[in-house]
Amino acid sequence: MNGTFFVLQASLGIMRSQEPRPNLPDSPSRGNTRGAVVALGSALSIGAAPYFVQYTTSKHAVIGLVRTAGKDLGNYHIQTDL
């Protein structure tokens, strides 16, 4: 969880400072973007299994982090995905 947070924090600081570019240069109606961040999860990101409480908890936390970052960064034209 800490690694995902710190990498997200560092990369988003750089992405926010960049100028937005068209999503598709041939289709300006698609809007602008500064890029996207993709975090990796696993099957336990959305489920649970016995004896994996620490791992499952950290993967659920990654989902919350990515979803919240997506809400916060929409105004900056930055996408997040899991």
C-alpha positions in Angstrom: 0.0 0.0 0.0 2.8 2.4 0.9 4.6 1.8 -2.4 1.4 2.4 -4.4 0.7 5.6 -2.5 4.2 7.0 -2.9 4.5 6.2 -6.6 1.0 7.7 -7.2 2.0 10.8 -5.3 5.2 11.4 -7.2 3.9 10.7 -10.6 0.7 12.8 -10.2 2.8 15.8 -9.1 4.6 15.6 -12.4 1.4 15.0 -14.4 -0.5 17.9 -12.9 2.3 20.3 -13.9 2.2 19.2 -17.6 0.0 20.9 -20.2 -3.1 18.8 -21.2 -3.0 17.3 -24.7 -5.9 16.2 -26.9 -7.0 12.6 -26.3 -7.3 12.1 -30.0 -5.7 14.8 -32.2 -8.1 14.0 -35.1 -11.2 14.3 -32.7 -11.0 17.4 -30.6 -14.5 16.7 -29.1 -12.9 13.9 -27.1 -11.4 16.4 -24.7 -7.9 16.8 -23.3 -5.8 14.6 -21.0 -2.6 14.8 -19.0 -2.4 11.0 -19.0 -3.5 8.0 -17.0 -2.3 6.1 -13.9 -3.0 2.3 -13.7 -2.5 0.5 -10.4 -2.3 -3.3 -10.3 -4.5 -5.4 -8.1 -5.4 -9.1 -7.9 -8.4 -11.3 -7.6 -8.4 -10.6 -3.8 -8.9 -6.9 -4.6 -12.5 -7.6 -5.0 -12.9 -10.8 -3.0 -11.5 -12.5 0.0 -9.9 -15.8 1.0 -9.1 -17.5 4.3 -5.7 -16.8 5.8 -5.0 -13.8 3.5 -6.3 -11.0 5.8 -3.3 -8.7 5.5 -2.9 -9.1 1.7 -6.7 -8.7 1.1 -6.8 -5.6 3.3 -4.0 -3.9 1.4 -5.6 -4.8 -2.0 -8.9 -3.3 -0.9 -7.1 -0.2 0.2 -5.5 0.1 -3.3 -9.0 0.2 -4.8 -10.1 3.0 -2.4 -6.9 4.9 -3.2 -7.3 4.7 -6.9 -11.0 5.5 -6.9 -10.5 8.5 -4.6 -7.6 9.7 -6.7 -9.8 9.5 -9.8 -12.4 11.7 -8.2 -9.8 14.2 -7.0 -7.9 14.3 -10.3 -10.8 14.6 -12.8 -10.5 18.4 -12.9 -6.8 18.0 -13.9 -7.7 15.7 -16.8 -5.9 12.7 -15.3 -7.5 9.2 -15.3 -6.9 6.5 -12.8 -7.7 2.8 -13.2 -7.2 -0.5 -11.5 
